[in-house]
Amino acid sequence: MRSVSASRFGAVCAIKVREKVGISTGYVTAMVDATLYLLCGKIAAGKSTQADKLASQSNTVLIAQDEWLSSLYPNELNTLADYIRCSTRLNAVMGTHVEALLRAGLSVVLDFPANTLKSRQWMKAIVERAGVAHRLYYLDVPDAECKRRLRQRNESGDHEFAPTEADFDQFTSYFVPPAPEEGFNVITIKG
């Protein structure tokens, strides 16, 4: 896997807050219960596209792993082992941050891959500690379509990372779709 750019977004500011623009009435609006939105899908399945859609809701924050990793660890993500090392470090600090945002009444779209049992256990613990609702979007896209999208994405150069098809196969070998016994509210999107 090669890094395309240190950060196409500038400084390490990967959190995007989308606020609903409206007419000021002078009244304080009551907070709506927060929700943690999670995404599961293979490389190039459309997780970040779905994350952007979800983050367009008012009082919703998008936290994208790829943006954070490319900003914090430029030129360090070349192998699966590098990804595991760096993403584990990021998760260690991001969990409590996400919990704080949720407790403050903001919904969070966590654009981190919920692709293994271990990653989903970490996410489930955040949901339970914060005491909020959650939705797990499972993008069920065939490998051939993901690889087609991956080639297209790599050619465009618009993504922080440009994994090869061999990288896709390696990462996919660890992919485990969500199962009912995990206790998630799963929304499956076929692609």
C-alpha positions in Angstrom: 0.0 0.0 0.0 1.4 3.4 -0.9 0.4 6.7 0.6 -0.8 9.2 -2.0 -0.4 12.3 0.1 0.4 13.3 3.6 -3.0 15.0 3.9 -5.1 16.4 1.1 -7.0 18.3 3.8 -4.2 20.3 5.3 -3.5 20.1 9.0 -4.5 17.3 11.2 -8.2 18.3 11.3 -10.0 15.2 10.1 -13.1 15.9 12.1 -15.8 17.6 10.0 -18.8 19.1 11.8 -21.8 19.7 9.7 -24.4 22.0 11.3 -27.9 22.6 10.1 -28.3 26.2 9.0 -31.6 27.7 10.1 -33.3 30.8 11.3 -32.4 31.9 14.8 -35.4 31.9 17.0 -33.7 33.0 20.2 -34.7 29.7 21.9 -32.3 27.0 22.9 -32.9 23.8 21.0 -33.1 20.6 23.1 -30.4 18.1 22.3 -31.4 15.0 20.3 -30.2 11.6 21.5 -26.8 10.9 20.0 -26.1 8.0 17.7 -22.9 6.3 16.8 -22.8 5.3 13.1 -20.4 2.5 12.2 -19.4 1.1 8.8 -18.4 -2.4 7.7 -17.3 -3.2 4.2 -14.2 -4.2 2.2 -11.8 -1.7 0.7 -13.6 0.4 -1.9 -17.0 -0.9 -0.9 -18.2 2.7 -0.4 -17.8 3.2 3.4 -16.5 6.8 3.1 -19.2 7.7 0.7 -21.9 6.4 3.1 -20.1 8.1 5.9 -20.3 11.5 4.1 -24.1 11.0 3.6 -24.6 10.1 7.3 -22.5 13.1 8.4 -24.7 15.5 6.5 -27.3 15.3 9.3 -27.3 18.2 11.8 -25.3 17.8 15.1 -23.2 15.0 13.5 -19.5 14.7 13.5 -17.5 12.6 11.0 -14.2 11.1 12.1 -12.4 9.4 9.3 -9.6 6.9 10.0 -7.9 7.3 6.7 -7.6 11.1 7.2 -6.1 10.7 10.6 -3.7 7.9 9.7 -2.4 9.8 6.6 -1.9 12.9 8.7 -0.4 11.3 11.7 1.7 8.7 10.0 2.7 10.0 6.5 4.8 7.5 4.6 4.6 5.0 7.4 1.7 2.9 6.1 3.2 0.5 3.5 2.1 -3.0 4.8 -0.7 -4.6 6.7 1.5 -4.7 9.8 2.1 -0.9 9.5 -1.7 -0.4 9.3 -2.3 -2.6 12.4 0.4 -0.8 14.4 -0.8 2.7 13.5 -4.5 2.1 13.7 -4.2 0.4 17.1 -2.4 3.5 18.4 -5.1 5.8 16.9 -7.9 3.7 18.3 -6.4 3.9 21.8 -6.9 7.6 21.9 -9.9 8.0 19.7 -12.2 5.8 21.8 -12.5 8.2 24.7 -12.7 11.2 22.4 -15.7 9.6 20.5 -17.4 8.8 23.8 -17.0 12.4 24.9 -18.6 13.7 21.7 -21.5 11.3 22.1 -22.0 12.2 25.7 -22.1 15.9 24.7 -25.1 15.1 22.5 -23.3 14.9 19.1 -23.9 12.0 16.8 -20.7 10.5 15.4 -20.0 8.8 12.1 -17.0 6.7 12.8 -15.4 6.0 9.4 -13.2 3.3 10.8 -13.6 -0.2 9.2 -15.8 -2.4 11.4 -14.4 -5.4 9.5 -13.3 -7.8 12.2 -14.7 -9.1 15.4 -12.0 -7.2 17.4 -12.7 -3.9 15.7 -16.5 -4.3 16.3 -15.9 -5.2 19.9 -13.9 -2.0 20.4 -16.8 -0.1 18.8 -19.5 -1.9 20.8 -17.6 -0.9 24.0 -17.8 2.7 23.0 -21.5 2.4 22.4 -22.0 0.8 25.8 -19.8 3.2 27.8 -21.4 6.2 26.2 -24.9 4.8 26.6 -26.1 5.8 23.1 -27.9 4.3 20.1 -25.9 2.9 17.2 -26.3 1.7 13.6 -23.9 -0.5 11.8 -24.0 -0.1 8.0 -22.8 -3.2 6.3 -21.9 -2.5 2.6 -22.1 -6.0 1.1 -20.3 -5.5 -2.2 -18.8 -8.3 -4.3 -15.0 -8.4 -4.5 -15.0 -7.9 -8.3 -16.9 -4.6 -7.9 -14.7 -3.5 -5.0 -11.6 -4.1 -7.1 -13.2 -2.2 -10.1 -13.9 0.8 -7.8 -10.4 0.5 -6.3 -8.7 0.7 -9.7 -10.9 3.7 -10.5 -10.1 5.4 -7.2 -6.4 4.8 -7.5 -6.4 6.2 -11.0 -8.1 9.4 -9.8 -5.5 9.9 -7.0 -8.2 11.4 -4.8 -7.9 9.1 -1.9 -5.3 9.2 0.9 -4.1 5.7 0.2 -3.8 3.6 -3.0 -3.8 0.0 -2.1 -3.1 -2.6 -4.8 -5.3 -5.5 -5.6 -2.8 -7.7 -3.7 -3.4 -5.4 -0.7 -7.1 -5.8 -1.2 -6.8 -9.6 -1.2 -4.6 -9.5 1.9 -6.9 -7.2 3.9 -10.0 -9.1 2.7 -8.6 -12.4 4.0 -9.3 -10.9 7.5 -12.8 -9.6 6.7 -15.6 -11.0 8.9 -19.2 -9.8 8.1 -21.3 -8.9 11.1 -23.3 -11.7 12.8 -26.6 -11.4 14.7 -25.0 -12.7 17.9 -22.7 -9.6 18.0 -25.8 -7.5 19.0 -25.5 -4.7 16.4 -28.3 -2.9 14.7 -27.2 -3.8 11.2 -28.4 -2.0 8.0 -27.2 -4.0 5.0 -26.7 -2.2 1.7 -26.1 -4.5 -1.2 -23.9 -3.2 -4.0 
